[in-house]
């Protein structure tokens, strides 16, 4: 059996009297799309922040390719090959596509021009950007056009392509379809499939349950600061997944049992 690419055991994070993570576990396997779902206050944001260096857990362990790691900040996680596509995309709208692809990682021209005068190698950055876009099937009019001139789906495509270009281990996507229409959402889901099929595992944080069921290979259910279930969306109905997330059902011995009779009745599961 394959070892997890990214793994966490017993993560704890407290903010005064509030416990955001209460012994949370996490496992991301090679070549899969893992959806992380949870109600508001379930701790999924804190979990993802811990896994991507945005916060330091008070206790617990994170392993990358089986080796213990401790990320000092998001840049440290990036250096370890973990890239995150944030909900706000974190792109510079006034810059062109190639400049955004290499934002913070700009290539310098060879020789004195680059070392002394710090001149950018724009030609090479555009060529590399075009290659990454083509590999993901993203069609754009020109790489020199500013990102602000793109549609929402195209902007998401630029952010995804940038993450894939630099990710050696994991791509994390935070609500990638939240502000998109039906057509553009379908394009982003197709991009996620392509990233997975290229061998890069994807962590998908989403409230859109139809998208989760459609795209995820497994579902990590977060509740009250910890993982309460790992589900195969092909083996559980969407109603069951939501019921486990809200506490109406719980997993016991690999099967679902009613945990809250009234809540289960309200959604037709009891």
Secondary structure, 3 states (H helix, E strand, C coil): CCCCCEEEEEEEEEECCEEEEEEEEEEECCCCEEEEECCCCCCHHHHHHHHCCCCCCCEEEEEECCEEECCCCHHHHHHCCEEEECCCCCCCCCCEHHHHHCCCCCCECCCHHHHCCCCECHHHHHHHHHHHHHHCCCCCCCCCCEHHHCCHHHHHHHHHHHHHHHCCCEEEEECCCCCCCHHHHHHHHHHHHHHHHCCCEEEEECCCHHHHHHHCCEEEEEECCEEEEEECCCCCCHHHHHHHHHCCEEEECCEEEECCHHHHHHCCCC
